Amino acid sequence: MPTFKYNAKKSSGSMVSGTIKAHDKNEVIGRLREKDLVVLEVKKRSSVGIDGFKGGALLGAKSRKIPKKDLVILVRQLSTMISAGIPLLESLEVLQEQAELPGQKNVLSDISGAIRSGQDLSHALEEHPKVFSNIFVSLIRAGEVSGQLDEILVRLAEYLEASEKLKRDIRAAMTYPVVSLVLILSIASFLMVGIVPKFRPIFASLGIELPAITSFVLDLSQGFQNHWILVLMAGAGAIFGGVVFSRTEPGRGALDWLILKAPVFGSLFRKVALSRFARTFATLIRSGVPILEALEIVSATVGNRVLSRVVDQAREHVRQGESLCEPFARSTVFPPMVTKMIGIGEKSGALELLLEKISQFYDDQVNAEVKSLTSLIEPLMIGFIGILVGGIVLAVFLPIFKLQEGLMGGH
């Protein structure tokens, strides 16, 4: 049982602090209020033991992770059991017994213990933010309020499955060009460092004037050889600087804008972001999550700062009692079709239905674009390797051709 540190105030005004063992913060607050204390702060305490263990174990700490594909199966199984009339606690205990992964077993053990102590399922899930996202917890909370937990779990499983499929499609589209680019650069580096330098003394002994492209390639190759440490450091520094900058708010915003505007892949990433936006928003609204809370979750999970800012603007409009679709219509990210359908759905009361239609449309668009990109990237990569490697080979052999022509002309 975790230990919590608290600061509270007595009715006399004097301050009280201490520690208390409890299942969660709510239990701590309840027990302190029973003592007529005004709770100011409650924090979970991390204890370090004599064996070097932290929070129970620093080394060999209990794993509390569930892979996405196993989480989808878990949600499906829980939904089936609850639909069959099996109580929630009993369902969780059965799933815990049959779990094969240690992380999944430990997470289910924690949740079962919290439920047994009187907590709601949504509060129990909040204790594992790395496993259960904000949208996961919000949907479960909506299911608890509406009494339709089994239906919500089905929708949640469908949402997770669709999200994972979208990620697989993106990985499939990106794997080939990334691997191809690495191979092309490796081949070019080998030629520049291992092959091209060997021709320099040969050309010097021939005493012929070298073509411009040959001189450029030889100088570039020598530069790589003489300053390879600086080249590696510059490359590593550029990558490190880019990563650090991308983790800042301005950097992330600039990167997301560039991603949407990127040639070839920009259109794909834009459709992926729109599909994720529409699916998440539709799932939350259909499950009974209040629209302001739904927009807040969508903003945090849409995966692109440019879209996130537009969603935040829409949230402020709704908070002030204005139209939802106006900020979307003013942005350059959301196509007119999307904004028109959101506006129609808002007026007709069928917003979640039209959002699902938008999500399905962009899912189909993503699938089609992944297939077309796969067929387009192959000839592009072949052309690129032909230009790069062919240029190096041409630079090496041009002087030889020139010498041969001179010898033939002399005869």
C-alpha angles and dihedrals in degrees: 000000000000123000121232128201115215141189117201141160129232123225087256090061098250118134123244128191134173146118132278135182115234142142094250146345093272091059090050092050092048094051093047092049089053086062090054092250124147105229113225103169139359122188131176109244123224109213122204114209130206092258092061093260119144122202089355097323134013092179112044093011113179111268114240104180131116121193114235095245091052091046090057091051090047092053091048092051093047091050092051093049095048091047088054090058099256111145117252096244093048090048092052092048091051091050089048092053094050095042112117100188115079092220093054092046092051094048092049090047091055092047093047090051091050092049090048090054091055102265124140117249092244092055091048091052091051088067088069105051092160090061103033117044127212091262090051093053093042092052092049090049090051089050091052092050094047096041090235099110094140092054092045090052090054091051090046091052091049090049093050092047092050091047092050091048090053091051091050091052091052092047089050091052094047102039098071098049093043094050091043092050092050091050093047093050091046092053092046092048091050091051093047095047104029107030113021097057090059090065096056096080090043092055091044091054092051092058095214129141108258123225115251094250091052092050091048094050093046092049091047091049092049090048090054091049096047098041104026091129091055091046091052092045091049091049093047091045092051092050093046092047091048092050093048092047092047089056092059119085095246091043094050091048092050092047093050090049091051091048091056091047097042116124117252095357100044094081091050094050091047091054091047091053092048091048091050091047094051095043095048093045093047093048093050096047094044089051092055100256110153111258096241091052090044092054091048091054092044090052091053096045105036090093099223126085093210092058091038092060091052091050090050090052090050090050091055090049091052091046088057092048096255133129121294098214100053097083089046091051092050094051123087092218100067113068118230091250091060095046092047092051091048089050092049092046091049092052096041097044092239097104096133091051094052091044089055089051089052091050093050091048093053092043088058090045091052092050091050093046093049090055093047092046091050091054092043098046095057096064090040091055092045089051092047094050089046092054095043101041093031090053092053092047091046091051090054097046100040094082090049091052089047092051091048091051089050092051093048090047090052091056 
